[in-house]
Amino acid sequence: MTADPPDLPAEVLDEVELADAVMRAGKRMRRDTFNRLSPYGITPSQGRALDVLARGARHGSGMIRLNQLAERLHIAPRSVTTVVDALEAAGLVARTQDPEDRRAILLRLTEAGDAMLEQIGRVRQEVAGEYFGAISPQQRTELLRLLRAVDSAYEHTHPDHGHGHHPPHPTAQPSVRSA
């Protein structure tokens, strides 16, 4: 037995239903991607780190600093160290000292890291293809256009929310984040 929807204006209910549908889609695709990557021993956070490293490699020297990876992943440096330790143990990432600052560590993808990134891409494509295969290419194009427009408008009106930064809940205690 399902409960009747609350007495809300139709446009509000539609927005809530839309938000729920988007979150459900993302959750299903993340779960399917995670399940398909688990035989390879890669976690979503490790996959994101590999992706950031690959983008950094394409736009620079092929290496980025450990602290830059933490910033781009929006996580604390101590947390990124745990992710990088696992990637290095798996032979997907290599560390080296920065010749310009011996206190800094540079990271680069190894050949195995590049291969894993390709495998992650194939898995993501499979999952997305299965999920969105029920709608036409034109509908997919329109859905992507609409989601990009909404995201851009939201980012424009909420600049502090655009990159994973969330204001604290009014009742939340301030947290200390290490740099």
Secondary structure as UniProt FT lines:
FT   HELIX           10..37
FT   HELIX           38..40
FT   HELIX           44..58
FT   STRAND          64..65
FT   HELIX           66..73
FT   HELIX           77..89
FT   TURN            90..91
FT   STRAND          93..98
FT   TURN            99..100
FT   STRAND          101..109
FT   HELIX           111..132
FT   TURN            133..134
FT   HELIX           137..157
FT   HELIX           159..161
FT   TURN            162..163
FT   TURN            170..171
//
